[in-house]
Amino acid sequence: MSHIEIALQLESAVQAARSWLFDLDEAAVRHRPQADGWSIAEVIGHLIDSACNNHQRFIRAQDDGDLVFPKYEQRAWVERAGYANADWQALVELWYLYNMQLARIIRLIGSQQLKTTCTIGEDRPCTLEFLVTDYLDHLNHHLAKIHERLAA
C-alpha cells in the first residue's frame, strides 16, 4: 500500500471512530477491565502518545537520514499524562486532530525519504515506510480492541 493510501485510510479510520468515541459514556471510558490494564480513555491517550512519538519520527527521518530514536515507554507516558482522568471529549478531539495532521504529513513524505533507515531503541532497523504502515496498523489494532471490549 502506498503512503498516500495509508494517509487516506488513517483519515477514514479516525473520522469514523471520532463519532462513536464521542458517544461513549463516562462509565465505559473510565472502566478498567483488569487492575493492570488501561481504560478506554488511557488507550486513546496511548494513541495520542503514539502520534506524538511518530510525528517526530516522520518529520526527522525526512531530513536527517538514518536515525536512532529512543524507545517509547508507553506505560510511563500514559500514567504521567493523567489520561485516566482527562476530559473525554477533549481527549478524543486531540486524538482526532493529531491524526489528521499525521495523515497530512504522511501524504507529503517523498518516495526517497520513505527508504530512510530508522532504529527505535534496541529494535532492528526499519524504513520510514515501515513506520508509517505500522502506525496505521497499531491504531487500527487498538480501535478494534476497544470495539471488542464494548461488545463484551
ABEGO torsion letter per residue (X at the ends): XBAAAAAAAAAAAAAAAAAAAAABBAAAAABBABAABBBAAAAAAAAAAAAAAAAAAAAAAAAAEBBBBBBBBAAAAAAAAGAAABBAAAAAAAAAAAAAAAAAAAAABBAAAAABBBBBEABBBBBAAAAAAAAAAAAAAAAAAAAAAAAX
